Amino acid sequence: MDRRQLLIHGVALGLSVPTLTRIAFAQTMEEAQAIVDKYAKKVEKWDGPTTGPKAQSAKTIVNLVGDMKNGGHLGVTKGIEEAAAAIGWEVKTIDGAGSVAGRTAAMGQAMALNPSGIIITGFDAVEQAPAMEAAKTAKIPVVSWHAGPVIGPMPDQGVFANVTTDPMQVSTAAAMWAYIDGKGKPGVVFFTDSTYEIAIAKAKKMQEVIEKLGGKTVEWVDTPIAETSQRMPQLTTTLLQKHGADSTHSLAINDLYFDFMGPSLAAAGIPGSGAAPVNVSAGDGSESAYQRIRAGQYQAATVAEPLNLQGWQLIDELNRALAGEQWSGYVSPLHVVTKENVEFDGGPNNTFDPGNGYRDEYKKIWGKS
């Protein structure tokens, strides 16, 4: 029963509107807490593929990275390199350096190498449509991480499988956490980047959840994620001056926005922990985000992705493409990280690395165990 139905039914039973409003609020808060709690637990059970093609031998692949300064991109790249070593492939990593021109140049370099396969890590496939078409013509399989809002195959863009957690679940979990922390009335500044279709989709979902639950949008900020180091310090100061206490929370589509907010918040006399605006990210669970959350310094929560696992999945999906099989259908798990649970994650620097044995599972599939 939704809030409106509850009010109608309660009035018919003779309950007052204030009483019913309190009941509805408690019910909604309980449901939101249940969602957050679900994703805050340890991930210890493997729910991914258990069958697939054996390792295709002697392959050289190229990993095209949107921006190696981005913690999410770097985390996935580490997983790709680890998995490539396990399967017996050579991987060449090319940095797009955070710009369209840099990524275009990187795509050109990749095609010149005539690799067995290409991985796109962290940029929109539509942006590089001519190069994607060239790869399709050359019959070079392409897999991707966050190359669009779709999970799995993106045939129109020439992507065999796009690897990601469910971006709408990630956004919902982040918004629910802010709703709970804001005691049902968060005033939110949303940070996104219209360069990426997936970024807009995630931010819109967060806004939809916040407003549906009774929170409000203070401002929608569209600023390039690749330029956060230059833009965020002054932008943070401007937003504080403009909105003051009306802005209780910041919701961003990526941790990188918060990498450069701290000094401006400190200069304004805002302590790192507990004071508004409370910073919450809908991805990716970068090493720097974990450090901030652990220290209680200018980030309270992130909805982390299993970046290293996703690197292994990308290698597995590319192996399936090279073997002429279908994508695995696997959607990797997400994880709400706060100061209360930040210490139990087991990856490098305690980033989200599920204890579900994924390395051994993929090695078994490939015949490398």
N, C-alpha and C positions, 0 to 999 in steps of 0.2 A: 504494500500500500504506500503510494507516494504521499508527500506532504499535503497536497491539495485534497486527495481522497480522505486522508486522516482527519483533516479539519471538517470536511462535510459530514463524515460519519460521526465525529465527536459532537458536533453541534446538534445533530439529530438525537444524540443520547443525552443532551442537556449539559455537556461540559462547556466551560467558558473558553473563549478564544485564547486568552493568555495562557490558560492551562494547556490547551492543545498545542499552542506554539512551543511551549517548553517541552512537551512530549515529542513533538516532531523534531525539534532541534536535537534532543538527546538521541533519538532514533538515528538521525542523519550522522551525528558525531560518532555513534557506535559503529555504523556501517563504514564510515571513512577510516576509523581506527582499525577495523578488521582488515581492510584492504592494505593499509600500511604495515600492519603486523605480519600479514601473509608474506610480503616481500622483504621483510626485515630478517627473516629466518635464514639460517645456514642452508646452503644448497649442497646436499650430500648424495643425492641419487642421480645416476646417469639416466636421462630420458631421451638421449639422442640416438643416432643410427647405430645398429649393431651388425649390419651387413653392407656390402658395397664392393666395388672393384679392387683388386690388388693394385699395389703401387705400379704406376706406369713408369718405366725406367728411363734414365738418362734425359731428364727434362731440364731445360733452362727457362725460368720464368722471370717476369719483370713485375715488381711491386711499385706502382705509381702512387706516391703519397701526396695528399693535398698540401700538407704543411707539417714538417717534422718538428716545428715548435709547439704543435698542438699535442697535449698529453694523450688524448684518445688515439690519434693517428700513430703516435710513437708506441703506445701499448699494443695496438694491433700488429704493427710492424715487427715487434719483438716476437709475438706469437707466430707470425708467418715465417720468420727466419728460424725459429725453433722447430716448427713443424716440417719445414723444407729439409732441414738437416736430418730429421727422423725418417722422412720418406725417401731421402737420397737424391734430392734435386738441388740444383744451383739456383739461387735467387739474387737478382740484381735490384737494388732499391734506388729509385730516382725521386728526388724531392721537388715537388711543385712550388715550394717556397711561398705558399699562401697567396698566389695571384693567378688570375686567368692566364696571363701571358706565360707565367712559369709552368703552369699545368699543360698548356698547349705545347710548349717546348719539350716538356717531359714526355708527352704522348708521342711527339715526333721522334725523340730518342728511342723510345720503346719500339716503335714500328721499324726503325732502322736496324735494331738488333734481331729482328725476325724471331721472336721468342716462341717457345712452345705454348705459352699462355700468358695472360696479363691479369694482374689484380689491381683494381682501382680502390684506393684506400682514402675515403673521406672527401670526395668531391662529386658534384652532380654529373651524371653521365650525359644528360641533355646538353650541358655546357660544351662538351667535347664531341658533338654529333658527327662532324666530318671524320675525325680520327676513329670514332667508334664504327662508322660505316666502313672505313678502310680496313679495320681489324676483321669485320664480318666478311668482307670480300676476300681477305687473305686467309680466311678460315682459322683465325687465331681465337681460341675461346677466351672469354672475359668473365671474371667473377668480380664482385665488388663488396665493399663495406660502406654503408650509408650513401649509396649513389642515387638514392631516390626514396620516396615514401613507401614503396612496395617491398614486402618480404618475399624473397624467392625470385623466380624468373622475371626479367623485364625484357621481353622479346623485341619490343619496339626500339629499345635502346641498344640491343645487342648484348645484353647481360644474361649469362646463363643462370646465375643466382646472386641475389643481393642479400648479404648476410647482415642481420641486425636483430636486436631484441624487438619486441612489438613496440613501436614508437608511441602508439596511443596509450598503451599500458604504462609506459615510462612517464608520459606526460600526466596521466591520471594520478599515478602514485605521488609524483612531485606536488601536484596541486592539492591532493588530499592532505599531504603532510603540512603544507602551508595553511590549509583551512583549519586543521586541528590546532596547530601552533598559534594561529590567530584567533582562537576561541570562537570560530565561526564568522568572524568579520575582518578578514585580511584585506588590506588595501595594497594592491600589487602593481609593481612596475615589471613589465614583461620585456625580456631581451631576446631578440631573434635576428636572423640575417636572411633577407629575401633573395640572396644569391642561391640559396639552397631550398628546393621545394620541401624537403623533409623538415627543415628548420621552421618554415612557416606553418606546416601541418602540426608540428609539435606545439608551437606557441599558441596556435588557435585552439588546440585541444585543452591546454592548460587554462586559457582564458575562459573557455566554455564551462569547464568544471568549476572554476572559482566563482563565476557569476551565477551559475545555476544553484550553487550552494549558499549564495547570499553574500559573497565577498564582492569587491569592486575593483575595476581596472583604474589605476591611477594614471598610468601612461604606458603606451606601446612604443618600444624603442627598437627601431630597425637599424642596426649598425654592423658593418662587416666584421665577422669574427676574426679575420686575418689581420685586422687593424686595431684589435683591442688594446694592445700595449700603448699605442699612440692616443687612442680616443677615450678609453675608460677613465683615466684619472680626472680629466676635466669634466667629462660627462657625469661622473659620480658627484662631483662638487655642484654642478648645475642642477642635478635632480634633487639633491638635498636642499638647496636654496629654494627651489621651486615648490617642492611638495611638503617638506618638513615632516611632521608627525603623521600626515595622511598616508605616507608610504611606509607600511609596516613590513612588507616582504618584497624581495626581488626574486623573480622566477626566470631563469635563463635556460636556453636550450642546450647549453654546454658549460662545463666548468671553467672554460678559458676566460669567460667574461669576468669571473671573480679573481683571476690571477692578478689583476691590476687595480682592484678597487680599494684594497686595504689601506694604502698610504693616505688616500683622500679621506676615507672614513676616520682614520686615526687623527688626521689634521683637523677634522671637524669636532674632535673630542668624543667620538663614538667608540665605546669599548668593543673589543673583538667578539665578545660572547653575550648573547641575550638581548642586546639593544637593537632597536629598529634602525635601518631595514635588515631583516633576517634573510640571508642569502641561501637559496635553494636551487639546485641544478637538476634538470631532466637529462642527465648524461654528461660525461661519459664515465665518471668515476676515476679521474686521473690521479696520478701520484701526488700532485700538488694539492688537489682537493682533499685527499685523505689526510695530508699533513695539516691543512687548515682545520678540518673537522676534529682531528685528534687534539690539536692545540687549543681549540675553541677560539679561533681567530678568523672572523669575517666569513665563515661559511658554516651553516648548521647541518646541512644535509645534501646528499647527492643521490640520484638514482643511477647506480653504477651498472655498467655492462661488463661481462666477463671478457675483457679485451684480449687476453692471451688465448683463451678458448676460441674466440672468434677468429683469431689468426689460424688456429688449427682447422677450424671449420672451412675457412677459405681454401686452404690447401686440399682438404678432402673434396670440396665441391669442384675444384679445378681438376682433381684426379678423376672425378666422375664424368666431367665434360670431356676430358681427353680419352676416356674409355668408351664414350658414346652412350652413357647411361643418363638417367634423369637425376635432377637435384635431389638431395636427401630429404627435404621437407622439414628439416630441423629448425626450430626457433629457439635461440639461446635464452637462458633465464636472466631476469633483471634482479636488482638487489637495492633496497633502500638502506643507505648508510648514514648513521648518526653517531654522535659521541657515545651513545649507549652500546652500540654494537661494532664500532669501528675496529676494535682490537681482535675480533675473531676471524677476520678475513685472512686467508693464508697465502696470498701471492707475494710477488716481489714488492717490498715496501708496504706489505699488508693491503695491497689493492685487491679488488674482488677477483679471486681465482678459485672457482668452486672446487670443493673437495670431493668431486664426484668421479674421479678417475678418468677424466676425458682423454688424457694423453695415452694411457694404456688401451682405452677403447678404440681410438683411431689407429693405433699401431696394430691392433688385432685385425681390424678391417683391411689394412694395407699389407698384411703379412710380414710385419716388421717387429712383432713382439718377441 
